[in-house]
Amino acid sequence: MTDDVELVRYRAAREESPVEMLAGLARLAAGAWLRSAIWGLGTSVRLARATLDPEEATRLARELSDGLRGYARDILGVAELDERLRSLVPTPAGQRMDGDDQAMSAQALRDYGADLLRRSAEVGVDDDSHPAYARILEQMAPDEARILRLLATEGDQPAIDVRSSPLLGLGSQLVAEGLTMIGPEAGLRQVQRVASYLNNLYRLGLIWFSKEPIEDPVRYQVLEAQPEVLSAIKGSGRAKSVQRSVRLTPFGHDFCVACLPLDF
């Protein structure tokens, strides 16, 4: 609650001066017990200088916000801190804003694409990670990271669709789809949200819903014995289960290796 009060107070301060904005960032950092992560940047002397130089204050404020953002994402998983910091540190004039608030011009898009092609032709340049990884992390819930870790360490997960079986054997209707044991297997805090989590991970291009079953039939037998599946089958009178699976995409696999701790 204290942090939110500080946030409101220094959101107003951003309209007054870079020095006051810098002070707001420092107070926010201390209130969020991230002070050690920031002041490890060696900013004590620069802070004193920034009180006399507005340009230096703006540069230092942006460096502090970047440090907070990286520390929170890598260590604490506090994705919402990004939005709080964006409200404190305004986007400089002439730079492209995040999201859909400000679109790039057609010429800027072409220039950006030309720059990508130029960089792709450079010899000896090794990009450590895909530029989309940071944005994806901001759009993920903590439970979704657990789902990805399960898929990366334990492999493809079984899924079942329940379909009605008409008397004449012609056609069928979907009764329930995408029933899995991913929630308990991944140790999710919000098991009831697993369907929404999977949809978001699919939207981000990290997983896909495959029509191909996994190789172990025993895992489907265990899944079919779960109360949710039994209820769907019994509730439709005549029904059958259709075996599916949930898998990482190649992009999702690379994302997990680059961004998630998979060794515990």
PEMOKA-V751002 format. One record per residue. N is the residue number from 1. PSI is psi in whole degrees, -180 to 180 (NA if undefined). OMEGA is omega in radians with two decimals (none if undefined). Layout:
N;PSI;OMEGA, N;PSI;OMEGA
This chain:
1;-41;3.12, 2;-41;3.13, 3;-39;-3.13, 4;-37;3.09, 5;-44;3.09, 6;-39;-3.12, 7;-47;-3.14, 8;-42;-3.11, 9;-44;-3.04, 10;-8;2.93, 11;-37;3.06, 12;-35;-3.10, 13;-25;-3.11, 14;-24;-3.13, 15;-7;-3.06, 16;-55;-3.11, 17;154;3.08, 18;-32;-3.13, 19;-45;3.12, 20;-36;3.07, 21;-41;3.12, 22;-40;3.11, 23;-37;3.10, 24;-43;3.09, 25;-42;-3.12, 26;-43;3.13, 27;-40;3.10, 28;-41;3.14, 29;-44;-3.13, 30;-42;-3.13, 31;-29;-3.14, 32;15;-3.09, 33;38;3.05, 34;14;-3.01, 35;-40;-3.10, 36;-32;3.14, 37;-33;-3.10, 38;-53;-3.02, 39;-9;2.99, 40;-11;3.12, 41;-4;3.13, 42;48;-3.00, 43;1;-3.04, 44;-49;-3.12, 45;-41;-3.12, 46;-34;3.12, 47;-42;3.10, 48;-40;3.13, 49;-35;-3.07, 50;-24;3.12, 51;-19;-3.14, 52;-13;-3.05, 53;105;-3.11, 54;-37;-3.14, 55;-42;3.09, 56;-37;3.12, 57;-42;3.13, 58;-45;3.12, 59;-45;-3.10, 60;-39;3.13, 61;-40;-3.13, 62;-38;3.09, 63;-40;3.12, 64;-40;-3.14, 65;-40;3.10, 66;-40;3.12, 67;-43;3.09, 68;-45;-3.09, 69;-46;3.14, 70;-41;-3.14, 71;-44;-3.11, 72;-41;-3.10, 73;-44;-3.05, 74;-36;-3.02, 75;-44;-3.00, 76;-22;-3.08, 77;30;-3.11, 78;85;-3.05, 79;-32;-3.08, 80;-13;3.13, 81;-28;3.11, 82;-47;-3.09, 83;-36;3.13, 84;-39;-3.14, 85;-36;3.11, 86;-34;3.13, 87;-24;3.12, 88;-34;-3.06, 89;105;-3.09, 90;155;3.09, 91;127;-3.14, 92;151;3.12, 93;137;3.10, 94;-13;3.12, 95;151;-3.14, 96;134;3.13, 97;154;3.07, 98;154;3.09, 99;-155;-3.06, 100;11;-3.07, 101;-32;-3.10, 102;115;-3.10, 103;149;3.06, 104;147;3.10, 105;165;-3.13, 106;-42;3.13, 107;-39;3.12, 108;-38;3.10, 109;-44;3.13, 110;-41;3.12, 111;-41;3.14, 112;-44;3.11, 113;-40;3.11, 114;-37;3.11, 115;-38;3.09, 116;-43;3.13, 117;-39;3.12, 118;-45;-3.13, 119;-32;3.14, 120;-23;-3.13, 121;-7;-3.12, 122;133;-3.14, 123;137;3.08, 124;1;3.10, 125;122;-3.10, 126;103;3.10, 127;126;-3.08, 128;-34;-3.07, 129;162;3.12, 130;140;-3.11, 131;-17;-3.14, 132;-13;-3.03, 133;-44;-3.10, 134;-43;3.13, 135;-38;3.12, 136;-43;3.12, 137;-36;3.14, 138;-22;-3.07, 139;12;-3.12, 140;144;3.00, 141;156;3.11, 142;-40;3.12, 143;-31;3.13, 144;-33;3.05, 145;-36;3.10, 146;-39;3.10, 147;-45;3.13, 148;-41;3.14, 149;-38;3.08, 150;-47;-3.12, 151;-36;-3.11, 152;-32;-3.07, 153;-31;-3.07, 154;-8;3.10, 155;-170;-3.10, 156;145;-3.11, 157;140;-3.14, 158;147;3.06, 159;154;-3.09, 160;136;2.89, 161;139;3.06, 162;124;-3.12, 163;145;3.10, 164;151;3.12, 165;105;-3.13, 166;158;-3.07, 167;-39;-3.10, 168;-4;3.10, 169;13;-3.12, 170;114;3.12, 171;171;3.10, 172;162;3.11, 173;143;3.14, 174;125;3.13, 175;-46;3.11, 176;145;-3.11, 177;153;3.04, 178;34;3.10, 179;127;-3.08, 180;176;3.00, 181;22;-3.09, 182;-37;-3.12, 183;-61;3.12, 184;-34;-3.13, 185;-36;-3.13, 186;-8;-3.14, 187;42;-3.09, 188;147;3.05, 189;-35;-3.12, 190;76;-3.06, 191;-32;-3.10, 192;-14;-3.12, 193;11;-3.01, 194;-37;3.13, 195;-42;3.11, 196;-40;3.11, 197;-46;-3.12, 198;-39;3.11, 199;-40;3.14, 200;-42;3.12, 201;-34;3.06, 202;-42;3.11, 203;-37;-3.13, 204;-3;3.10, 205;19;-3.06, 206;-27;3.13, 207;165;2.94, 208;157;3.11, 209;104;-3.04, 210;146;3.03, 211;-10;-3.14, 212;133;3.10, 213;163;3.00, 214;170;-3.00, 215;-24;-3.05, 216;107;-3.12, 217;-23;-3.12, 218;-35;-3.12, 219;-30;3.05, 220;-35;3.09, 221;-41;3.09, 222;-42;-3.13, 223;-42;-3.12, 224;-19;3.12, 225;-2;-3.14, 226;145;-3.08, 227;-39;-3.11, 228;-40;-3.14, 229;-44;3.13, 230;-40;3.13, 231;-40;3.13, 232;-39;-3.13, 233;-46;-3.11, 234;-33;-3.09, 235;-17;-3.11, 236;4;-3.13, 237;-92;3.08, 238;118;-3.09, 239;161;3.09, 240;156;3.10, 241;141;3.11, 242;123;-3.04, 243;130;3.09, 244;-167;3.06, 245;158;3.05, 246;126;-3.01, 247;156;2.97, 248;142;2.93, 249;163;3.04, 250;-40;3.09, 251;-40;3.11, 252;-38;3.10, 253;-46;3.13, 254;-38;3.11, 255;-45;-3.14, 256;-44;-3.14, 257;-39;-3.07, 258;-32;-2.91, 259;-19;-3.03, 260;141;3.01, 261;115;-3.04, 262;6;-3.02, 263;20;3.05, 264;NA;none
